[in-house]
Amino acid sequence: MVNARVYAAMARPLVGHLDPYFLELLERVQGDLRTVFGTANAVTLPISGTGSAGMETCFANLVEDGDEVVIVVSGVFGTRMCDVATRLGARVERVEVEWGRVADPADVEAAIGRCKRPKIVAVVHAETSTGAWQPLREISRLAHEADALLLVDCVTSLAGCPVGIDELAIDAAYSGTQKCLSCPPGLSPVTMSERAMAAVAARKTKPRSWYLDLSLIGAYFGSQRLYHHTAPVSMIYALAEALTLVLEEGLDDRYLRHERNHHALLAGLGALGIHAAAQEGHLLWMLNCVHVPDGVDEAAMRRRLLLDHGIEIGAGLGPMAGKVWRIGLMGESSRPANVRRVLLAIESELRREGRRPPAGDAIEAADRVYAERG
């Protein structure tokens, strides 16, 4: 869901991408992104493209032929990191993790030990395909002890749970506008530490992507304002307004809202006999991955939820295909009314399947969470 103020912002009259008003707006967007990322990094900016463009920006600027890159693979997006890094000439050392679980730092340490000189350790903070929330502190320590850069996918976590770029010494991170920022897709916020930018400056070869070359893009976002490509003006308008909404709410209050709605949804689903599929103690607040009840045609139910109730939930991916549902509660969508609506719809469809969950129990279970958590 997108706030009406963001839609209205997108309808504002266009100005040139070098117009003084627009450049001032860009500076504000960069400053607000620093606040949300939790960083003072000078190189913090919205890349023109979706979250995958942010992923490719980070790897394309940091990786050269033969660089050793350790990547935690615990779902779709860790797998995608490996593909991107390999295409750029990296030698990838994979840390394989069962889908739905988080990486053991000891396994990351072992993978680093198999490298001669790792350039990057990369990990997905919030794995959208499994609903697992990866702790980063120990992985950050291991990466920096090996003199490697820590690269983190924050696509689903940014503005939904604490990220803490500077606190956790994350060197490079990227996100997407369409998740917890509640903005239409089309921009990828990226932030790079001084240490990461020093590695970019020390490259022996130019990045393989001209479009995503931060030394060129940075000349437009920096004081020089040199033309690189035409910025997506309407999308910047949208992101500026979305960030304003985030900061008006306050990051701590926003995180608490996501946490509260997550617990209410899981309590309600539990009353229907539906339980979380990701590792206990590491469940994402904004992406709830749950087991499909035995005997339920998961695809047919998802279709009925969409056509009959106007509710779209995600299917399982990879080894979880056909076994789980992925229910997003992100940004504007993370509301008690949506939690109750989803619970009522699923209860209705379970009855249609011939099951008889106790009437009202799901809503009562969710409401108890709201009463306890305020």
N, C-alpha and C positions, 0 to 999 in steps of 0.2 A: 504494500500500500504506500501511496505517496501523499503527503500533506497538500491540501489545496493551495497553500502559500507557495509551494515549490512549483506546482503547475502554473500558477499565476506568474511566477518569476520567469518561466520559460517563454511566456507570451510577451515579455517586454520588447520594445523596439530594439533592433540590432544596431550595434555600433561597430566600428572597425576594431580589429584586434590590436591596433596600436593607438587607439583612442585613449586620451588621458584618463577618462572615467573607467574604461575597461582595465587599464593597467593598475589603477588604484584598487579596483575590485580584485584583481589577481593577487595583489599583495595581501589583501584581507583574507582571501581564501587560503593562501599559504600560511599565514599566521594562525588561522583557525585550525588548519590541518595539523600544525605543530602541537597545538593544545590537545587535540583529540588523540594524536599518536603518542603524546607524552614525550616530546623531544624538543631540543633547541637546534636541531640540524638545519643548517642554511639550505641545503638541497632537500626541500620538501615541497612537492608540487603535484598537480594532477596531470597524469599522462593522458594524451588523447587516445582512448581505446578502453576496452573492458579490462577486468582484472587480469586476464591472461596476458594482455599487453604489458601490465605492470610486472608480471612474472618474467616475461621475456626481456623487459628493460633491465631488470636487476641482473639477470644472467648474462645478457649480451654485453653489458658494460664491464662486468667483472671477470668473465671467463675468456681465456685464450687457449689456443690449441695445446693440449697436453696437460692442462691444469687438472689437479685432482680435486674432486668435489664429492663430499659425503652427503648423501640425501636419505632422510628418513622416509620410508615408503609404507604408509599405513592406510592408504586409500587412493582414490582417483587422482587427487591433486599432487600427492607425492610422486605418483607414477608420471604425471605430466611434467613435473620438474625434471625427472630423469630424461625424458624425451627432449625437452628444450635444451638442457645442458649438453647432452650427447650431440645434438645437431650443431652446437656451437664449438665442438671439438674437445669437450671435457672428458676426462676419464672418471667415470662415475663409480663410486663405492656405495652400494645400496645397503641400508639398514632395514631389513624386511621385518615388518610388524603385522601380526594378525589384524585384519580389518575389524575395527570397533574397539581396539585396544590402543594404548599409548606406548611409546618407545621406552625401554629401559635404558637409562643413561649408561649402564655398563656395556650395552650393545653398541651404543654410539661411540663410546671410548674405544671399543675393540675395532670398530670400523676406521676410526681415526688412526689407530695403531697400525692398520694394514697399509696406510699411505706413507709415502716418503715425506711429502710436504703438502698437506691439504690446503687448498686455497680457500675453500668455502665449506661450511657445514650448513645445510639447508633443511628446513622443517616446516610443516604446516601447523600453524597454531590451533586453528579450529577446522578440523577435517569435515567438510560439508557432506561428504559421501557416507560418513559413518556416525556423526554426532559425537565424536570424541574430542576432548579438549586437552591438548598436549602441554604439560608443564615445560617451561623453557629455562628456568634458572640454572639447573645442573648442566644442561646442554650448552648453554652460553659459557659457563665456566670451562667446560671441556674444549670448546672451540677456541677460546682465547688462550688457553694454556698451550694449544697447538699452534698458536699464531695464525689461526684461520679466521675468516670473516663469518659472522653468523647472519644468515639470510632467512627471513621468516615470511610466510604467507599469512597475511592478516585479513584476507578477503571477507571472511564471515565474522571475524572477531571485532574489527574496528567499530567503535561506538556501541557495541553490545556487551562487551566485558572489558576489563582492564587489559591494555596492551603493554604500556610502559617501555617504550623504545629505549630511552636513556637509562632507566632503572635497571633493565635487563641487559644493557650493553648490546643491543641488536644493531648490527651494522647496516643492514639493508632490509627494507620491508615494503610490501605493496598491499593494496586492498582494492575494493571495487565499490562503486557508488550505490549499487542496487541492493545491497544487503542491509546492514543495520543503519546506514546513513539515510536510507529511505529516499533515494534519488533515482531517477531513471538510469538504466545502464548506459555506459558510454565514456566514463572517465575512470582512471585508476590512480588513486593517490599513492605516491611513492615517496619514501624518505631514505636518505643515504647519509651515513655518518662521515665525519672528516676522514676517518681511517679508510672507509670504503672509497671515498673520492680520491684519496691519495693512491689507492690501488688503480683506480681508473686513469689517473694522470700518469702512472708509471707503466702503462701498457706499452708493449713493443709494437703492437699492431692496432689499427683502428677497429672499433667494434664492427661486427659484421652487419649490423643494422644501421643504416643511415638515419632512418626515421626515429629510432629510439636511442640515438647517440646522446648521452647526457651532456657531453661537452658542448654539443651544438644546441640542444634544447635549453641548457642552462644559460646560454648567452641571451636567450629571449626572456627567460624568467628573471635573470639577474639585472644588474644596473645598465648593461649595454643595450638591452632591448633589441637585439639583432633578430631579424626575421629568420625563422626556421620553417614553420608551417603555420597555416591559418588555424588559430585556436578555435575550438567549437564554442562560440560565444554563448549560445543559448544553454548549453550544458554547464558552462561556468556559472551563469546566472542561477541555474537550478542548484548546483552544488553550494554556492554561496548561501542561498536561502536554507538549504538543508542543514548546513553547518550552524547557521544562526539558530535554528530550531533545537539542534543538539545542545548547544551551549546555553540557550535559554532554559532548557530543562535542567541542565547540570549533569555532568558525567556520572557522578555518584548516584544521583537519583535515577538516571537512565539505566545504569547497571542493575540497581535494585529492582526496577520495574521488570527488566528481562528475567532476572532471577526468580522473582515472585510468580510471574506468569508461567515460567517453566515448571516450577514445583506444583502449581495449581493444575496445569495440564496433565502432568504425570500422575498426580493423585487421582484425578478424574479418570484417566485411562486405566489406572490400576484397579479402580472399582469395576471396570468393564472387562478385567482380565487381560489387559494389554500392558506390557512392561518394556522398559528401556532395553535397547540392544547393545549400547556402548558400555565400556568398562565402568563399573560402579566407582564413584568418587571422581570421575573425569567426564561427566556429562555436560555437553554444551547447553547453555540456557536458550540460545537462539535457534538451534537446530535440533529437534527432538527425534531421534531415530528409535523406532519401537518395533518389536516383533509383531508380525501379522498373526492373529489367532489361528490355530490349527483348523484346517478345513475351510477357511475363508478364501474365496477367489480374490486375491488382493488387487489385481488389475481391474476386475469388474467393479469392485467396491470403489476404487479410486475414480473410475469413470462415472459411477452414479453420484458420488460426492460432488463431482464437478458439474454434471448436467442437471442434477435434481436439487442441489444445495448451494451451488455457486462457490464451492470450496475446492481448491486445488492443492493436493499434497504430493510430495515427490515419491517416486518409486525407488526401490533399492538398486544399487549399482554393483557391478563386478560380482564377487562371490556372495553379496547380500541381495542380489536381484531375486525378486519373488518372495523374499523372506521378511522384508522390513518395509515400513513406511517412514518417510522423512517429513516431519511436520515443522515448518518454519514459523518462528515467532520472532520476527526481526523488526526493529525500529517501529514504524507506525503500526505494523501488524501485531505487535506484541501488546495486546489489550485484553482485559478480562472478558469483554463482550465476544471477542473472537475465540477465546478459550472455551467459553460456554457454548458458542455456536458449533464449534468443532465437536465437542463432546456430545451435544444433542444429536448432531447429524450422524456420528458414528454409532451411537446407541440405536438410532432409528434404523440404520442400515443393518446392524447386527440382528435386530428383530426381523427385518425383512429376510435375512438369511436363515430364519427359523430358530435363532437363539433367544434367550429370555433373560437378559441382564436385569437386575432389580431396578425398577423405574425410579429415577431421581437420585440414585446413589452417586453417579458420576458428578453431577452438579453439586451435590452436598459435600462430596470429598474436596472438590475444587474450592468451594466457598469456605470450608474449614481452613484451608491454607491461607486464603485471603484474610480471614478473621485473625489468624495467628500472626501473620506477617504484616498486617496493617494495610 
